[in-house]
Amino acid sequence: MLKLTCPWRTSRRAALAWALDQRDWIDAQLARAEPGEPFAPGATIPVEGREVHIAWSDEWPRTPLLVDGELRCGGPPEGLPRRIESFLKRHARDTMSRDIAEFAAAAQVTPRSVTIGDAATRWGSCSSQGRIRMSWRLILASAEVRRYVAAHEVAHLVHLNHGPEFKALEARLFGAGVADAKAALRRIGPRLRRIGRG
Ligand SMILES: [Zn+2]
């Protein structure tokens, strides 16, 4: 539950509009209040939108490997969460660099840099200098959701606002279904934020 406290005589509509504007931040705070889904043998996590089972054996290599819906991990068990996170970040960097390169070519622009991070509240961002940042957690989501954020940020390389021209370019890059992808991200976002947290 979320309790919104506002000063006396604030219009209810203005207060709700403000809260909607802060939705990503609010979602992030709510996600922090819930128990995490740590990386551990036997746990299931989504990778590219498909549920993947985490398995450990001392016969497997230290570097995790995705085989037949299973994330196979070897090496010392105590370092397992860190190695899984590194694996996912690497996978995120490779995949999202390709997504962004593809959309940037279609928009005939070049980002100054593409960084994969773990921002607490934003799935992606684009600075006025053309630096795109993406959350590694998007690799957990389906390709549709991940590519929607990539198309959105590439469209910001051309328009630093959410005006009609921006929306037209976003739709041209991503194709039909922007609203569906956005809604899907809102739905799964809280879980994506819990994954890998102890
Ligand atoms: Zn935006």
Boltz pocket constraint, residues with backbone or C-beta under 6 A from the ligand:
constraints:
  - pocket:
      binder: B
      contacts: [[A, 152], [A, 156], [A, 161], [A, 162]]
      max_distance: 6.0
